Amino acid sequence: MASSKDYLNFILEQLSELDGITYKAMMGEYIIYFQNKIIGGVYDDRFLIKDFRSARELMPDAPLELPYDGAKAMLLVTEVDDKAFLNKLITSIYEELPAKKKK
């Protein structure tokens, strides 16, 4: 099942206080970037982020879910209605994110 544009727009609105949030559509899903680094994405109308230590500290009970078959498991963000929490989550994992790979 592909993600809806409405759900993507909701997540983008929740992250709108952060400078440098962008996205890229990919096969019916959406990869989300923060300052040119991939933080996660919207998959099947779920907001999933990369599994990093700082994210686990903020979401210790977050389940790991597959964005799609064959992919690496990511953390499911369940507190998508809490804008302040999402901003804290994204900024906390930023330093752990690898730089964007050069082509």
Secondary structure, DSSP 8 states (H G I E B T S, - for coil): ----HHHHHHHHHHTTTSTTEEEEEETTEEEEEETTEEEEEEETTEEEE---HHHHHH-TT--EE-SSTTS--EEE---TT-HHHHHHHHHHHHTTS------
